[in-house]
Amino acid sequence: MLVQLAVIGILWVGLSFWKRKFPRFFPKKLYPVDLIIFYLIYCIHRLSMVILKTSLLPEISLFAALLGIGLTLFLAVTRGEIVYSLFWLQFWRIFGILVIISYLTLLLIFGLKFVS
């Protein structure tokens, strides 16, 4: 699992460098964490297979679908319209926060199992 953390760190530094040095090839509203989410989903799958002996990918997919439906309804009720770019930006940021929390929780559980 240290390899996962090392890869996350390398990805973060590499994407931050890429964004700073080549800003026209990196969209303005896109941050390195937005791309690292894809790798974190893979890490959640690997950690859940080790810890729980089953994958959490179906639950993550179901949660993403429910989040999309809920966010669509929320934007429709509060704003009266759904702006496509705003929806995807908010969806991806909320989903990213929850993926990071899930990964850190699994990492903590793995660490506690490893210590005891």
N, C-alpha and C positions, 0 to 999 in steps of 0.2 A: 504494500500500500504506500510505501515511501516512494516507489516509482511513480505512482499516480500523482502524488503531491509534487514530485520533481517535474513531471510532464506539464502539470498545470502551471507551475512557476515559469517554466521555459516558454510555454504558450503565451502566458501573460506578458512576459518581458518582450518576446518576439513581436507580438501584435501591437504592444505599446510603441516599440521602436518603429514598426512599419507605419503606424498611424502618424507618428511624429515626422518621419523622414519623407513619406510619400502620401501627403494628405489628399491629393486629388484621386488616388486609387482607393481610398478608404472613406466611405460615406461619413458625412459630418456628424450625424446622429447615432452612429454605430460605435460602440465601445468594445474593448477587448473582452469584457465579461459576456457580452452578447454572443460572441462566437465560442467562448469556452463552455457555454451551457451544453453544446452538443457533446463535448467530451465528458462533461460531468454526468450526463445521462448514461453514457457508456460505463462510467465509473460506478454509478449507482447500481447498474445491472450487475457488474462484477462483484461489488461488495455484498449485494443482497444474495447473490448465489453462494457466496462463502458463508455469510452469517445465517441467513434464513433458509438456505437450500432451495430457494425459489426466486424467480425474477420479479422485480417490482415494476417492470415496464408496462404491463397491462394496467396497473393502478395509475401510473404516471399518465398514460394515454387517456384513461377515463377522466382523470382530473383535468387534463388539458382541454378535453372536450367540454366538460362542465364549466370550466373557467371561461371558455369562449362563449358559451351560451349565456352565462351569467353576465359577462361583460357586455355582450351585445344588448341584452335587456336593460342593463344599467345605463348604457349610453343612449339607448333609444328613449328611455323614460326621462332622464335628466336633461339631455340636450335636444331631444326631439328628432335627431338625425344621427346617423352613424357615419363618421368620417373614417374612411378606410385606413389611411395612414396613421391616424390617431389610435384607432382600434388596435392595429398590429403592434404599434409601439408600446401601448399600455399592456397588451396581452403578453408580449414577450418579456417585458420588464417584471411583471407580476409572476409569470411562470418561472423566470430566472431566479427570482428571490426564493421561491418555494423549492426549486431544484437545489439551490445552494444549501438551504436549511435541511433538506432531506439528506444530501450528501454528508454534511457535517454531523448530522445525527447518526447516520450509519457508521461514519468514521469513528465517532465517540464510542458507539457500541462495540465496534471491532477492537478499539483500543482497550476498553474495559475487559473484553473477553480475553484479549491477549495477555493482559497484566495478571488476571486471576487464574 
